[in-house]
Amino acid sequence: MGVATSRQSSDLLPQEAPELHDIVSAGQILKGVVIQSPLVKNANFSERFGADIYFKREDLQVVRSYKIRGAYNKIFSLSEEEKSNGIACASAGNHAQGVAYSCYKLGIKGVVFMPCPTPKQKIRQVKMFGKDKVEVRLVGDTFDDAYKSAMEYCTDHQVAFIHPFDDEKVIAGQATVGLELLQDIEDKIDYLFVPIGGGGLASGLISVFKRLSPNTKIIGVEPEGAPAMKTSIEKGINTPLTEIDTFVDGAAVKQVGNLNFKICKDHLDDIILVPEGKICSTILQLYNEEAIITEPAGTLSISALDFYKEKIKGKTVVCIVSGSNNDITRTEEIKERSLLYEGLKHYFIIRFPQRAGALQEFVNDVLSPGDDIVHFEYSKKHSRERGPALIGIEIQNKENLNLLFSKMEEKNFVFEYLNNKQDLLQYLI
């Protein structure tokens, strides 16, 4: 049974889902710790899609993501003995910040395990929020590597592990986002778009909306390079991925939580996979048009709207903007991925005739007005008739690509197109 048809309105939530009173209790615990984040109708997106599009701005929390909700609720619930022993967690960034802030607020020692590629901005934020209460350890390449090390540490030192998503108290904390949504909006919500990494936020929202707004369609959104929930639902069992693209670091996990899978598998109406390049385009769009800074995972729900544009016309739609912990040093990569996705940047290996004027001929006779060479690497080979050059070209619109191909062929430039050879392109660029 496909994801889109598996949810039945008469289904009961699994016992793994937190009860409504537990979620309300979490909301009370979080008072004074989190803000009731704004629910804002966005005029530009509403006009673009012919719908009422609202953004739930969890990126405006003190730790710049919703993760503080689950982390604080879980740590607060520990026994006094557990609190005195200290805690540990594993995170790609946002959960770590929530844990660090919670440790500082509650006066508890914590050790935070993070993957080595975690953006430096997130590492700095963890240390800033945790101050003298938190130690950061960088381990491995992915969340799963950090998770393994954290679990070993917990076993060796007998401390409580604060899971980023696979925990009922964490899910209940994240579920408070749903309570706020239903308090703040006057209209019924037709579609709710929620980002999925490990599944904690989606599980929490399902636990609320299934009971209080069962007709709302809940659409999960995953990065194309890390479809852990979609893969698991399609296979009918929680299935680890062998490889993932870690670019969307806040949502790139190899395996979702077991509790989260049990809650989500029969109660998500659909799951959309969004290409990483599309996410990058949305990040730039939000910054340029809305002055909103988002991280890749925080942009997932908004990026999914283009894939649902026919279904959401005339509807009331909420997108969870889940985080804004982006590192400015990633801007060039974000722009690059966006241009590649939009079909505006193209890479070639071009074998130029080794004679004077060959490059000038290429510029004058092959490129169209407005086309721009933005990358050029060339070494002259004296023993060969043709010398290979690695060239990156930005074009004004993607329809110009076929014209570029035909002009190179017409002028007898021998070339190899690299955009469809991602392994080679990543090696060369």
Secondary structure, 3 states (H helix, E strand, C coil): CCHHHCCCCCCCCCCCCCCHHHHHHHHHHCECCECCCCEEECHHHHHHHCCEEEEEEHHHCCCCECHHHHHHHHHHCCCHHHHHHCEEEECCCHHHHHHHHHHHHHCCCEEEEECCCCCHHHHHHHHHHHHHHEEEEECCCCHHHHHHHHHHHHHHHCCEECCCCCCHHHHHHHHHHHHHHHHHCCCCCCEEEEECCCCHHHHHHHHHHHHHCCCCEEEEEEECCCCHHHHHHHHCCCCCCCCCCCCCCCCCCCCCCHHHHHHHCCCCCEEEEECHHHHHHHHHHHHHHHCCCCCCHHHHHHHHHHHHCCCCCCCEEEEEECECCCCHHHHHHHHHHHHHHCCCEEEEEEEEECCCCHHHHHHHHCCCCCCEEEEEEECCCCCCCEEEEEEEEECCCCCHHHHHHHHHHHCCCEEEECCCCHHHHHHHC
